[in-house]
């Protein structure tokens, strides 16, 4: 990415991409709410995003072997979400673990966060447009 876009723009782009993935995952859970033996999936990307942004200031820590865990830094482009079976789901009589109310609430929250990230990107682009137009 060019110097025109900063770390915040890159983080917002990554957050929007992850929110889209999360929307698909939650939608899949909702669509399979009546499917016997379906296990709801959960996705967390906030920890991976904060590691990529180096929010904890661990950029100086590195690994000496590729099999070691990464402790800081990393590229926003390489940020991957953690997707796993939701351990909080209660198993119904047919073996399904989808809690429809929680999934709908999660979908609403994800939509709000997605829209907020879009608004922030739009504001950054509007500021660039203003600056490029000599303030007119």
N, CA, C and O of each residue as an XYZ file, in Angstrom:
544
protein
N       0.845     -1.157      0.000
C       0.000      0.000      0.000
C       0.895      1.226      0.000
O       1.966      1.207      0.607
N       0.481      2.280     -0.662
C       1.299      3.479     -0.769
C       1.337      4.230      0.558
O       0.615      3.896      1.498
N       2.196      5.254      0.616
C       2.300      6.069      1.818
C       1.069      6.935      2.033
O       0.907      7.528      3.100
N       0.198      7.015      1.030
C      -1.022      7.801      1.132
C      -1.963      7.219      2.184
O      -2.703      7.955      2.838
N      -1.932      5.916      2.343
C      -2.790      5.246      3.310
C      -1.954      4.787      4.494
O      -0.907      4.163      4.322
N      -2.416      5.095      5.680
C      -1.671      4.786      6.888
C      -2.120      3.457      7.501
O      -2.921      2.715      6.932
N      -1.575      3.197      8.668
C      -1.870      1.951      9.372
C      -3.357      1.846      9.733
O      -3.926      0.754      9.748
N      -3.970      2.987     10.021
C      -5.398      2.985     10.367
C      -6.238      2.541      9.183
O      -7.168      1.751      9.342
N      -5.917      3.043      7.998
C      -6.660      2.648      6.799
C      -6.501      1.157      6.533
O      -7.463      0.480      6.171
N      -5.296      0.651      6.710
C      -5.050     -0.783      6.512
C      -5.814     -1.614      7.535
O      -6.363     -2.665      7.204
N      -5.847     -1.141      8.777
C      -6.577     -1.862      9.821
C      -8.071     -1.854      9.536
O      -8.746     -2.863      9.737
N      -8.592     -0.723      9.071
C     -10.022     -0.656      8.746
C     -10.367     -1.579      7.582
O     -11.412     -2.229      7.587
N      -9.487     -1.632      6.587
C      -9.709     -2.530      5.449
C      -9.746     -3.986      5.924
O     -10.626     -4.753      5.533
N      -8.791     -4.354      6.763
C      -8.750     -5.709      7.288
C      -9.972     -5.999      8.155
O     -10.546     -7.085      8.075
N     -10.369     -5.038      8.979
C     -11.541     -5.226      9.836
C     -12.804     -5.425      9.000
O     -13.642     -6.260      9.338
N     -12.946     -4.669      7.916
C     -14.114     -4.822      7.045
C     -14.124     -6.205      6.402
O     -15.169     -6.851      6.331
N     -12.967     -6.658      5.936
C     -12.885     -7.999      5.343
C     -13.258     -9.072      6.360
O     -13.969    -10.021      6.029
N     -12.781     -8.927      7.595
C     -13.091     -9.901      8.634
C     -14.565     -9.846      9.018
O     -15.174    -10.882      9.288
N     -15.140     -8.651      9.045
C     -16.567     -8.514      9.347
C     -17.415     -9.192      8.272
O     -18.454     -9.777      8.577
N     -16.973     -9.114      7.011
C     -17.695     -9.804      5.941
C     -17.638    -11.316      6.138
O     -18.639    -12.011      5.964
N     -16.463    -11.817      6.501
C     -16.330    -13.256      6.775
C     -17.211    -13.672      7.954
O     -17.868    -14.712      7.918
N     -17.210    -12.845      8.993
C     -18.009    -13.165     10.176
C     -19.498    -13.153      9.846
O     -20.253    -13.978     10.358
N     -19.922    -12.224      8.996
C     -21.319    -12.171      8.569
C     -21.715    -13.486      7.887
O     -22.780    -14.041      8.157
N     -20.849    -13.970      7.006
C     -21.117    -15.237      6.320
C     -21.183    -16.408      7.284
O     -22.030    -17.290      7.140
N     -20.292    -16.418      8.266
C     -20.262    -17.502      9.246
C     -21.526    -17.505     10.102
O     -22.127    -18.555     10.328
N     -21.926    -16.322     10.577
C     -23.134    -16.231     11.397
C     -24.359    -16.589     10.561
O     -25.260    -17.276     11.041
N     -24.396    -16.126      9.315
C     -25.515    -16.449      8.427
C     -25.618    -17.951      8.210
O     -26.718    -18.501      8.150
N     -24.477    -18.611      8.093
C     -24.456    -20.068      7.941
C     -25.015    -20.747      9.188
O     -25.778    -21.708      9.090
N     -24.632    -20.245     10.357
C     -25.158    -20.808     11.601
C     -26.678    -20.665     11.658
O     -27.386    -21.602     12.027
N     -27.173    -19.475     11.287
C     -28.621    -19.225     11.319
C     -29.335    -20.130     10.316
O     -30.388    -20.689     10.621
N     -28.763    -20.274      9.123
C     -29.389    -21.111      8.088
C     -29.456    -22.570      8.499
O     -30.334    -23.304      8.045
N     -28.535    -22.998      9.355
C     -28.494    -24.399      9.782
C     -29.069    -24.607     11.179
O     -28.771    -25.610     11.827
N     -29.882    -23.678     11.644
C     -30.440    -23.772     12.991
C     -31.311    -25.013     13.178
O     -31.447    -25.505     14.298
N     -31.898    -25.522     12.102
C     -32.760    -26.700     12.200
C     -32.104    -27.966     11.650
O     -32.762    -28.997     11.518
N     -30.827    -27.894     11.334
C     -30.111    -29.047     10.783
C     -29.617    -29.945     11.915
O     -28.844    -29.497     12.762
N     -30.050    -31.196     11.942
C     -29.580    -32.107     12.989
C     -28.059    -32.286     12.947
O     -27.460    -32.350     11.873
N     -27.455    -32.363     14.116
C     -26.022    -32.595     14.292
C     -25.133    -31.440     13.804
O     -23.914    -31.596     13.727
N     -25.728    -30.281     13.473
C     -24.916    -29.135     13.041
C     -24.327    -28.456     14.269
O     -25.031    -28.189     15.243
N     -23.036    -28.182     14.212
C     -22.344    -27.506     15.313
C     -22.022    -26.084     14.882
O     -21.333    -25.866     13.886
N     -22.528    -25.119     15.642
C     -22.323    -23.707     15.326
C     -20.837    -23.365     15.376
O     -20.089    -23.870     16.213
N     -20.440    -22.505     14.469
C     -19.050    -22.041     14.404
C     -18.963    -20.642     14.993
O     -19.944    -19.898     15.009
N     -17.798    -20.303     15.467
C     -17.541    -18.993     16.033
C     -16.244    -18.469     15.427
O     -15.351    -19.246     15.090
N     -16.145    -17.155     15.291
C     -14.964    -16.550     14.675
C     -14.486    -15.396     15.535
O     -15.269    -14.528     15.921
N     -13.200    -15.393     15.831
C     -12.571    -14.284     16.542
C     -11.409    -13.778     15.712
O     -10.534    -14.550     15.320
N     -11.399    -12.492     15.445
C     -10.278    -11.927     14.710
C      -9.686    -10.716     15.425
O      -8.660    -10.190     14.995
N     -10.313    -10.267     16.505
C      -9.835     -9.079     17.191
C      -8.421     -9.269     17.741
O      -7.601     -8.355     17.657
N      -8.122    -10.449     18.306
C      -6.780    -10.704     18.833
C      -5.743    -10.713     17.714
O      -4.656    -10.155     17.863
N      -6.084    -11.350     16.594
C      -5.161    -11.390     15.457
C      -4.936     -9.991     14.903
O      -3.818     -9.650     14.515
N      -5.982     -9.182     14.862
C      -5.862     -7.816     14.356
C      -4.995     -6.970     15.287
O      -4.162     -6.196     14.815
N      -5.176     -7.105     16.586
C      -4.356     -6.329     17.517
C      -2.895     -6.765     17.466
O      -1.999     -5.935     17.621
N      -2.642     -8.058     17.249
C      -1.252     -8.513     17.084
C      -0.638     -7.913     15.829
O       0.516     -7.485     15.845
N      -1.399     -7.878     14.747
C      -0.888     -7.326     13.499
C      -0.639     -5.829     13.617
O       0.279     -5.298     12.990
N      -1.453     -5.149     14.418
C      -1.268     -3.711     14.627
C      -0.208     -3.422     15.672
O       0.232     -2.281     15.812
N       0.207     -4.445     16.406
C       1.198     -4.322     17.466
C       0.713     -3.371     18.548
O       1.451     -2.482     18.973
N      -0.517     -3.553     18.994
C      -1.084     -2.688     20.014
C      -0.413     -2.865     21.371
O      -0.444     -1.958     22.201
N       0.179     -4.002     21.595
C       0.812     -4.263     22.885
C       2.283     -3.879     22.907
O       2.952     -4.078     23.922
N       2.800     -3.335     21.818
C       4.178     -2.878     21.777
C       5.212     -3.987     21.786
O       6.303     -3.792     22.322
N       4.913     -5.135     21.216
C       5.855     -6.255     21.227
C       6.586     -6.400     19.898
O       7.105     -7.476     19.602
N       6.639     -5.347     19.095
C       7.260     -5.424     17.774
C       8.710     -5.918     17.881
O       9.204     -6.585     16.972
N       9.384     -5.596     18.977
C      10.779     -5.985     19.103
C      10.962     -7.480     19.347
O      12.065     -7.997     19.169
N       9.909     -8.183     19.750
C      10.025     -9.617     19.993
C       9.885    -10.370     18.677
O       8.937    -10.149     17.923
N      10.822    -11.248     18.410
C      10.792    -12.027     17.181
C      10.980    -13.497     17.508
O      11.329    -13.859     18.632
N      10.744    -14.342     16.510
C      10.957    -15.777     16.674
C      12.217    -16.176     15.932
O      12.607    -15.539     14.953
N      12.843    -17.230     16.407
C      14.071    -17.692     15.771
C      13.844    -18.957     14.955
O      14.757    -19.430     14.279
N      12.632    -19.508     15.011
C      12.314    -20.731     14.308
C      10.886    -20.617     13.797
O      10.016    -20.090     14.490
N      10.640    -21.114     12.579
C       9.301    -20.986     12.007
C       8.232    -21.741     12.778
O       7.046    -21.454     12.617
N       8.621    -22.704     13.616
C       7.621    -23.439     14.393
C       7.272    -22.720     15.703
O       6.378    -23.165     16.423
N       7.953    -21.628     16.019
C       7.623    -20.848     17.209
C       6.377    -20.012     16.946
O       6.069    -19.674     15.803
N       5.672    -19.686     18.016
C       4.493    -18.832     17.897
C       4.923    -17.400     17.633
O       5.902    -16.921     18.205
N       4.188    -16.720     16.765
C       4.424    -15.312     16.516
C       3.871    -14.519     17.689
O       2.744    -14.756     18.122
N       4.660    -13.573     18.212
C       4.242    -12.843     19.402
C       3.925    -11.384     19.143
O       3.417    -10.715     20.043
N       4.185    -10.880     18.014
C       3.889     -9.478     17.771
C       4.139     -9.141     16.328
O       4.710     -9.920     15.565
N       3.693     -7.959     15.978
C       3.909     -7.530     14.609
C       3.074     -8.346     13.664
O       1.938     -8.700     13.979
N       3.612     -8.644     12.529
C       2.868     -9.381     11.529
C       2.240     -8.417     10.563
O       2.163     -7.216     10.824
N       1.808     -8.923      9.488
C       1.232     -8.089      8.448
C      -0.279     -8.086      8.544
O      -0.895     -9.110      8.841
N      -0.876     -6.928      8.291
C      -2.333     -6.856      8.268
C      -2.888     -7.707      7.143
O      -3.968     -8.285      7.269
N      -2.148     -7.785      6.035
C      -2.610     -8.587      4.901
C      -2.647    -10.071      5.245
O      -3.413    -10.826      4.647
N      -1.829    -10.495      6.202
C      -1.766    -11.906      6.584
C      -2.616    -12.229      7.813
O      -2.549    -13.342      8.334
N      -3.408    -11.270      8.275
C      -4.232    -11.490      9.452
C      -5.308    -12.520      9.141
O      -6.079    -12.363      8.196
N      -5.349    -13.559      9.936
C      -6.303    -14.646      9.734
C      -7.181    -14.771     10.977
O      -6.682    -14.684     12.098
N      -8.472    -14.974     10.787
C      -9.351    -15.144     11.943
C      -9.236    -16.551     12.516
O      -8.837    -17.492     11.831
N      -9.596    -16.668     13.790
C      -9.675    -17.977     14.428
C     -11.122    -18.454     14.300
O     -12.033    -17.835     14.849
N     -11.330    -19.559     13.571
C     -12.670    -20.125     13.399
C     -12.695    -21.490     14.079
O     -11.840    -22.339     13.829
N     -13.680    -21.684     14.934
C     -13.767    -22.933     15.694
C     -15.214    -23.207     16.056
O     -16.072    -22.335     15.923
N     -15.481    -24.418     16.514
C     -16.830    -24.752     16.983
C     -17.099    -23.985     18.272
O     -16.254    -23.930     19.165
N     -18.281    -23.398     18.352
C     -18.637    -22.588     19.506
C     -18.763    -23.472     20.748
O     -19.672    -24.300     20.816
N     -17.866    -23.314     21.735
C     -17.925    -24.160     22.929
C     -19.066    -23.784     23.873
O     -19.401    -24.548     24.778
N     -19.665    -22.604     23.664
C     -20.726    -22.129     24.543
C     -22.099    -22.664     24.140
O     -23.071    -22.499     24.877
N     -22.180    -23.301     22.978
C     -23.475    -23.766     22.469
C     -24.000    -24.961     23.233
O     -23.288    -25.936     23.469
N     -25.263    -24.864     23.615
C     -25.926    -25.986     24.284
C     -26.430    -26.952     23.217
O     -26.989    -26.536     22.202
N     -26.228    -28.226     23.454
C     -26.623    -29.250     22.489
C     -28.099    -29.581     22.681
O     -28.535    -29.934     23.777
N     -28.864    -29.459     21.586
C     -30.290    -29.784     21.638
C     -30.480    -31.293     21.456
O     -29.506    -32.031     21.310
N     -31.718    -31.741     21.464
C     -32.000    -33.170     21.344
C     -31.531    -33.751     20.015
O     -31.182    -34.929     19.950
N     -31.517    -32.943     18.948
C     -31.078    -33.444     17.648
C     -29.582    -33.230     17.411
O     -29.090    -33.494     16.314
N     -28.848    -32.752     18.431
C     -27.405    -32.583     18.317
C     -26.980    -31.238     17.769
O     -25.786    -31.009     17.577
N     -27.915    -30.344     17.512
C     -27.620    -29.017     16.982
C     -27.212    -28.089     18.124
O     -27.794    -28.142     19.208
N     -26.198    -27.230     17.880
C     -25.727    -26.321     18.928
C     -26.003    -24.852     18.623
O     -25.453    -23.978     19.293
N     -26.833    -24.560     17.637
C     -27.115    -23.168     17.264
C     -28.117    -22.563     18.242
O     -29.201    -23.109     18.449
N     -27.748    -21.431     18.840
C     -28.656    -20.644     19.672
C     -29.094    -19.470     18.805
O     -28.355    -18.501     18.637
N     -30.287    -19.565     18.264
C     -30.778    -18.605     17.275
C     -30.776    -17.177     17.810
O     -30.428    -16.251     17.077
N     -31.155    -16.979     19.060
C     -31.189    -15.630     19.623
C     -29.788    -15.025     19.704
O     -29.595    -13.859     19.360
N     -28.815    -15.811     20.158
C     -27.436    -15.309     20.234
C     -26.882    -15.027     18.849
O     -26.167    -14.045     18.652
N     -27.204    -15.874     17.897
C     -26.714    -15.678     16.532
C     -27.291    -14.399     15.924
O     -26.574    -13.647     15.264
N     -28.580    -14.152     16.145
C     -29.210    -12.936     15.624
C     -28.616    -11.690     16.287
O     -28.401    -10.675     15.624
N     -28.354    -11.769     17.579
C     -27.721    -10.644     18.276
C     -26.305    -10.420     17.751
O     -25.883     -9.280     17.559
N     -25.578    -11.504     17.521
C     -24.226    -11.400     16.959
C     -24.230    -10.806     15.563
O     -23.340    -10.032     15.211
N     -25.224    -11.163     14.769
C     -25.346    -10.619     13.421
C     -25.620     -9.116     13.469
O     -25.059     -8.352     12.684
N     -26.482     -8.700     14.390
C     -26.784     -7.274     14.535
C     -25.538     -6.498     14.976
O     -25.247     -5.427     14.443
N     -24.808     -7.043     15.949
C     -23.577     -6.389     16.419
C     -22.550     -6.292     15.297
O     -21.921     -5.250     15.115
N     -22.383     -7.368     14.554
C     -21.421     -7.386     13.459
C     -21.786     -6.354     12.386
O     -20.908     -5.698     11.826
N     -23.070     -6.216     12.109
C     -23.533     -5.239     11.126
C     -23.212     -3.818     11.580
O     -22.771     -2.996     10.777
N     -23.429     -3.527     12.848
C     -23.122     -2.204     13.393
C     -21.626     -1.915     13.284
O     -21.233     -0.820     12.882
N     -20.799     -2.884     13.639
C     -19.339     -2.696     13.584
C     -18.854     -2.541     12.144
O     -17.932     -1.768     11.880
N     -19.465     -3.267     11.218
C     -19.133     -3.162      9.804
C     -19.439     -1.754      9.293
O     -18.612     -1.127      8.631
N     -20.638     -1.272      9.611
C     -21.040      0.068      9.166
C     -20.155      1.153      9.780
O     -19.834      2.141      9.118
N     -19.760      0.972     11.039
C     -18.878      1.953     11.686
C     -17.528      2.015     10.978
O     -16.992      3.101     10.759
N     -16.981      0.867     10.624
C     -15.698      0.838      9.906
C     -15.831      1.495      8.533
O     -14.933      2.213      8.095
N     -16.950      1.249      7.859
C     -17.181      1.895      6.557
C     -17.263      3.409      6.697
O     -16.711      4.137      5.871
N     -17.941      3.888      7.726
C     -18.045      5.327      7.944
C     -16.677      5.944      8.207
O     -16.389      7.037      7.719
N     -15.838      5.262      8.967
C     -14.492      5.770      9.243
C     -13.660      5.844      7.966
O     -12.942      6.820      7.748
N     -13.754      4.828      7.133
C     -13.020      4.856      5.865
C     -13.536      5.996      4.983
O     -12.744      6.708      4.364
N     -14.848      6.171      4.924
C     -15.414      7.257      4.129
C     -14.930      8.619      4.621
O     -14.650      9.500      3.808
N     -14.826      8.805      5.933
C     -14.333     10.067      6.486
C     -12.861     10.286      6.130
O     -12.461     11.407      5.816
N     -12.063      9.235      6.177
C     -10.642      9.368      5.810
C     -10.509      9.733      4.331
O      -9.692     10.579      3.968
N     -11.307      9.098      3.490
C     -11.252      9.399      2.059
C     -11.764     10.810      1.766
O     -11.244     11.479      0.873
N     -12.768     11.265      2.500
C     -13.272     12.626      2.323
C     -12.200     13.650      2.710
O     -12.061     14.686      2.061
N     -11.447     13.351      3.769
C     -10.367     14.250      4.172
C      -9.270     14.300      3.106
O      -8.719     15.367      2.835
N      -8.952     13.156      2.501
C      -7.962     13.127      1.416
C      -8.460     13.905      0.202
O      -7.698     14.629     -0.439
N      -9.731     13.750     -0.103
C     -10.321     14.481     -1.238
C     -10.278     15.973     -0.983
O      -9.975     16.753     -1.885
N     -10.580     16.373      0.239
C     -10.533     17.789      0.612
C      -9.120     18.327      0.465
O      -8.919     19.409     -0.087
N      -8.128     17.571      0.961
C      -6.736     18.011      0.872
C      -6.259     18.066     -0.575
O      -5.512     18.970     -0.949
N      -6.680     17.119     -1.378
C      -6.260     17.094     -2.789
C      -6.889     18.227     -3.579
O      -6.340     18.648     -4.596
N      -8.025     18.724     -3.132
C      -8.713     19.806     -3.824
C      -8.330     21.174     -3.290
O      -9.080     22.130     -3.483
N      -7.191     21.303     -2.627
C      -6.721     22.560     -2.043
C      -7.741     23.166     -1.091
O      -7.864     24.387     -0.999
N      -8.466     22.319     -0.389
C      -9.412     22.782      0.601
C     -10.720     23.304      0.038
O     -11.494     23.936      0.756
N     -10.976     23.050     -1.232
C     -12.240     23.518     -1.829
C     -13.190     22.373     -2.006
O     -14.305     22.565     -2.492
